[in-house]
Amino acid sequence: MAKIIAGVATSHIPNIGVALDTGKAGDPQWKPVFEGYDYSKKWIADKKPDVVILVYNDHASAFSLELIPTFAIGCANEFQPAQTVWGPRPVPVVKGHPELAWHIAQSTILDEFDMTVVNRMDVDHGLTVPLSLMFGQPDDWPCKVIPLAVNVVQFPPPTGNRCYSLGKAIRKAVETFDEDLKVMIWGTGGMSHQLQGARAGLINAEFDKQFLDKLSADPEALARLSHVDYVREAGSEGIELIMWLIMRGALDTEAHEIYRFHYGVPVSNTALGHMILENPRS
Amino acid sequence: MTSYTEAFQDIPGTTVFDIHRSRLGYHLNMFCMSLLKVENRESFKANERAYLESVPMTEEQRQAVMDRDYARMISLGGNIYFLGKLSAADGVAFGDMVASMTEGLKEDYARMMSVGGRSIEGNRSKSER
């Protein structure tokens, strides 16, 4: 049987990808950021997941305003790095796991989560920056990836509680997949940031710290946080943090926090947070 | 009773891309989306006015684009991830475009970010100000 062995939360700040892609990872501005993932790279090399379910959001790359799915699961064999005005990121093609992805789609839909199935989807920095942070710059990504895109651009996004519940449904789906697979689930985006308006540049380190504490120890409380709370405390784009709850919902309540990295200096416009949680049974 | 969208209005300096703004800004945002294609960027650069005339957006929106007035574009229904394609087409860094919506200079913004960003204190709600 497949099982979820661990969860990873990480910001997916685009400039981190740019720094890596342009050889600036060793610069004083960026070095501490990448060093914050040194442990994680060793950890994941040791854990060797077969599949990562990667929860992220698209930033007007694959989806425009023509189609705005709340939850979309990528069921294709592969996903190309998305085109941007600056060009696509020079990273490997992302290989999917169609059998498990379709199984999750079926299971969650029957569990009353109305998932959108996507068979063609380019993936932007929201998905590829977390892969770069965790795996560095390999010729091929070392595992299969199931993209799970969540709308956090058009309000209303799903509620935090809905995200948390979807995580539980995903866990159930994975555990009923009839193949021995080590699966991880990652929640990406955040932490506090606001990219528009006179309040742009907002960073709320105290909120971010409390969010990390609760993600680890009291996710049920986080699931009750309203959209207004997120926007007020973490900025208009800080709403991305709801995606971390999908990851958390898919883990045991008593999952162990084994690593945390909260970088106080905003990287570009955004505070960086990262956490690894392991299921006790793994 | 305060509606879902009204509840955000107490937050200072913040425009939430809600159902009303998305409807208002559809063509403005889809124009920005069109700039992902190199041939469209070339055609836009060759004659901005003509390109904008071919999109059914409002005259106010066209003028805001011509002026590269990002705060105005946001107020007319623009969304930051779409507007980012316009600034990128100009070769402008995303952060500088964001900074242009704030009160100070982009240098002030960069300095503020380097020391921890804009504080939440005094920025939570209009009513506390």
Interface residues (C-beta under 8 A of the other chain):
Chain A: P14 N15 H59 A60 S64 L65 E66 Q83 T84 V85 W86 V153 Q154 F155 P156 S192 Q194 L195 Q196 G197 A198 R199 A200 G201 L202 I203 N204 A205 E206 F207 H227 V228 V231 R232 E233 G235 S236 E237 G264 V265 P266 S268 N269 A271
Chain B: Y4 T5 A7 F8 I11 P12 G13 T14 T15 V16 F17 D18 I19 S22 Y26 N29 M30 C32 M33 L35 L36 R41 Y70 A71 I74 N79 I80 Y81 F82 G84 K85 A88 A89 F94 G95 V98 A99 M101 T102 E103 Y109 M112 M113 S114 V115 G116 G117 R118 I120 N123 R124 S125
